[in-house]
Amino acid sequence: MKTNANLTEPPAPVLSETNIVPLGVHKRRQRLENYIASKFKITPFSNRAGSAAWRVSGTKRDGSRVRDNFAELQAAQCRQVELEAEFHARQTDTAVRATRLSETELRLAETAFLKLDAPDEILPAVDLWIRQGKALAVKASPRLDEAVEQFKAWLLTTEEMRDHSKRNLRIRIDMFANGVSNIILSTITPEFLEAYLDKRNVSGATKDNDRRAVSRFFAWCIERPRRWMTTNPARDVKVERGEKPPPSILTVDQCKKLLHAAETFNKGRLAPYVAVCLFAGLRPSEAGRLQWEQVNLKDGEIRLEANQTKTGCPRVVTINPTLKAWLEKYSGKEFYPANWRKHFDEVKKRAGFGTPDETDPKRKKLVPWPDDVMRHTAISHYFRNSGSYGLTAEQFGNSEAIIKKHYQGRVSTDDAKTFYAILPSEKGTK
């Protein structure tokens, strides 16, 4: 039998386990592909304006018809994927949805919704942030050392506080910066500040003063235009000050020695300062800014302006006859001369006050100088002499409650009589 050389039989299929598929499996697979492909389709079309567009069409599981138009093919494909996932996932919580958000943006959005009580709060929250919160947002926060240097530079130029307050802030802020690590300012927490205060081997009152100074520094960092912090960590730190001791006062003999030392040192250079502190109860910062133009000897008054007082309120101090005698004798001498601190330390030493030193015979018997002791002495004697809470509070710029709590009964009537009889040397010292 002849065969046609141009006709060849197709090779017999090679049977193997990988390509032997039962006929029923082929049919089921085809039906599944047709089922999936037939739900939502993308077709090109031209809209009324003549421009090309893409339409996603199909039927949802609930029977509703979808006909969404898109100008871009990519957007149409994203919509198709979303509809397909919604159809086949039966709207489960983890259904795949088309979105233009990145992975990070999706995670942030999920976190934001978890923090809200209801999903519809997200838009009001964003609007509030744009109107108010964004303007208060923290800028790039510097490290602590850099912020401290800028703060000290600001202290040199500002007129918002007295020189004494500036010096106190500089000292305490420097101690804070030197006692902690140079961390980013906005990362400072109340726990960080508490750890610093716990290391300070000082009294509770000193620790609280440290906390107040650091709090003022943080408040400056929060203010415009810096905005380096959003909250003040010092506000959440509580310091136990401990039981406050009663105010210390000088005895009448100690007052005599102090005034005599002021008269005999450098021709009475510090006599006016000691006199207004001891007989008028001026605070050191108030006496340090006092000028003779504010002293009215004829009417017996000293007027302190608001920028001189601790409370920020002006005050008129009555000049008693004893103080008038001292001011008349030393009229014109500065209340706060140059080298005041060094000279006042010498005056106190001559009166028996200073830091005792067992190795130095001249300093062995010195007595520590109590804080604000001249003011406490003046208030105690004035109240005993006047017997009035109101007059005493007005004279010294305190409240009546403070006078009742700290100053009544501190001295006797005889003490007050002797105290107000201490006159300058040329008129006799009694």
Beta strands, then each sheet from edge to edge (+ up, - down):
strand 1: 40-46
strand 2: 52-59
strand 3: 65-70
strand 4: 295-296
strand 5: 301-304
strand 6: 315-318
sheet 1: 1+ 2- 3+
sheet 2: 4+ 5- 6+
end
